[in-house]
Amino acid sequence: MAYLVFFLMEIQYTTHAKEQLMARKIMEVWIEETIKYPTYAVHIGYKYYAIRKLNGFTLKVVYTKENYIKVITAYFIS
């Protein structure tokens, strides 16, 4: 049941995240897939880190979660 609620949560992007996605050519669908189906995920303090392998690259997404998911930034780590 927790997964269903998580999938229905709205995903919002900070201004910083939007700028970084454009600069790094990261598609929003990749962000959503990484959050929903991470290869690895960790929760430290109030931040969540989701990591997923996509098209030969590894994407890391940093976000917070309240009543919605707020993406702070995303970047390729390899």
C-alpha positions as CSV (number, residue, x, y, z in Angstrom):
1,M,0.0,0.0,0.0
2,A,2.8,2.4,0.8
3,Y,4.2,2.0,-2.8
4,L,0.8,3.0,-4.3
5,V,0.7,6.2,-2.3
6,F,4.3,6.9,-3.2
7,F,3.5,6.5,-7.0
8,L,0.5,8.8,-6.7
9,M,2.5,11.6,-5.1
10,E,3.0,14.8,-7.1
11,I,6.6,15.5,-8.2
12,Q,7.7,19.1,-8.2
13,Y,11.1,20.5,-9.2
14,T,13.0,23.4,-7.6
15,T,14.2,26.2,-9.9
16,H,17.7,24.8,-9.3
17,A,16.7,21.3,-10.3
18,K,15.0,22.6,-13.5
19,E,18.2,24.5,-14.4
20,Q,20.4,21.5,-13.8
21,L,18.2,19.1,-15.8
22,M,18.4,21.4,-18.8
23,A,22.2,22.0,-18.4
24,R,22.9,18.3,-18.0
25,K,20.3,17.1,-20.6
26,I,18.4,15.0,-18.1
27,M,14.8,14.1,-19.0
28,E,12.1,14.4,-16.3
29,V,10.9,10.9,-17.2
30,W,14.3,9.6,-16.1
31,I,13.9,11.4,-12.8
32,E,10.5,9.9,-12.2
33,E,11.7,6.4,-13.1
34,T,14.7,6.8,-10.8
35,I,12.5,7.9,-7.9
36,K,9.9,5.2,-8.4
37,Y,12.2,2.3,-9.4
38,P,15.7,3.0,-7.9
39,T,18.6,0.5,-8.2
40,Y,19.7,1.9,-4.8
41,A,18.1,4.4,-2.4
42,V,19.0,5.9,0.9
43,H,17.4,8.3,3.3
44,I,19.7,10.6,5.3
45,G,18.1,13.3,7.4
46,Y,15.4,14.9,5.5
47,K,16.9,14.1,2.0
48,Y,16.4,11.1,-0.1
49,Y,18.9,9.8,-2.6
50,A,17.8,7.6,-5.5
51,I,20.2,6.0,-7.9
52,R,19.4,4.2,-11.1
53,K,21.4,2.9,-14.1
54,L,20.0,4.3,-17.3
55,N,21.3,3.8,-20.8
56,G,24.8,3.0,-19.6
57,F,24.9,5.9,-17.2
58,T,24.1,6.1,-13.5
59,L,21.7,8.8,-12.4
60,K,21.5,10.2,-8.9
61,V,18.4,12.2,-7.8
62,V,18.3,14.2,-4.6
63,Y,14.8,15.0,-3.3
64,T,12.7,15.6,-0.2
65,K,9.3,14.1,0.6
66,E,6.4,15.8,2.4
67,N,2.9,15.8,0.9
68,Y,4.7,15.8,-2.4
69,I,8.1,14.9,-3.8
70,K,10.4,17.9,-4.4
71,V,13.4,17.3,-6.6
72,I,16.4,19.3,-5.5
73,T,18.9,18.2,-8.1
74,A,20.0,15.3,-10.3
75,Y,23.3,14.4,-11.9
76,F,25.1,11.5,-13.6
77,I,27.7,9.8,-11.3
78,S,29.3,7.6,-13.9
